[in-house]
Amino acid sequence: VLLIPQPPQNNTQKPSVTYITHTVQKGDDFWQLGIKYGVPYGEILEANGLNENSVLYIGQKLRIPVHNIPVKSTPGPQYGELLDWWTEAQYVWPMGVDAKITDFYTGISWNARRTIGSNHADVEPLTAKDTETMKKVWGGSWSWGTRPVIVEVKGRRLAASASAMPHDIQYITNNGFNGHFDVHFLNSTRHKDGAVDEDHQQKIHIAAGK
């Protein structure tokens, strides 16, 4: 009996887009529809030939993009999938969805939610306990220092990098965390200048076993 190596099937698959139909209900707006279906609302506008000034009316039919992201192989079970932010990761972890974040070096985990963010994920700890746990990972102080992390979401493990400095907008107000923290993925960029942060990218590759 000879064992013949076969190329992993998931490495040959590419992301694809299909569409579903949404019937506009009272109170719908493009931003909330983007949150509901896990896509940037600009994609909904584009799929329907609309713009930000377009008016929705009850009963209107909208095409909603659905991104199908194949699972990628990793060098070992301790590593995460190396997913491109723009074409893959942002759809696997859309806004409004909770995840477990695990520090790659210590194995310490806490729960968090991606609340906003377009160039990368803007994320908030779910509870005060999660905030306390996260702070311990960075030695008891909030920091812009980056660490490789694994983001577990929808049954998948993604390679990422996180910093731990509370800043700017927050949506969860009872978690003891004044703002949000940043989580970067492959090829994601900074909000302030649109540039790739090489320190984050290095940590992402560590989490991916590259």
Order of alpha helices (4+ residues) and beta strands (2+ residues): beta-alpha-alpha-beta-beta-beta-beta-alpha-beta-beta-beta-alpha
